[in-house]
Amino acid sequence: MVESTPPGDQPIQVPQRTLWKSTRHNPVQMLQQVAPERLETLARDPRFLTHYDEVKAAFDAEMAIGHLWFPKQYPTCPSQWQPFR
């Protein structure tokens, strides 16, 4: 029996690999710098959209069950921080 890798643990498909590396894996910075044409292309790519949906679902599942590093490390900190949605 072959086990599948959870979507969140699979290598991320990024809009532009070199930009992903140069931004030191910072998704916000990368999305600010990637060419709009590249994002438009990915928005029409069914494989990319499927991968995105799988990773987002895995992320949402982790957030729902409380697997958050920050609150565990700093339980007395006000909980005004919200994960990306």
Secondary structure, DSSP 8 states (H G I E B T S, - for coil): ------GGGS----S-HHHHHHTTS-HHHHHHHS-HHHHHHHHT-HHHHHHHHHHHHHHHHHHHTT--HHHHH-TTS--------
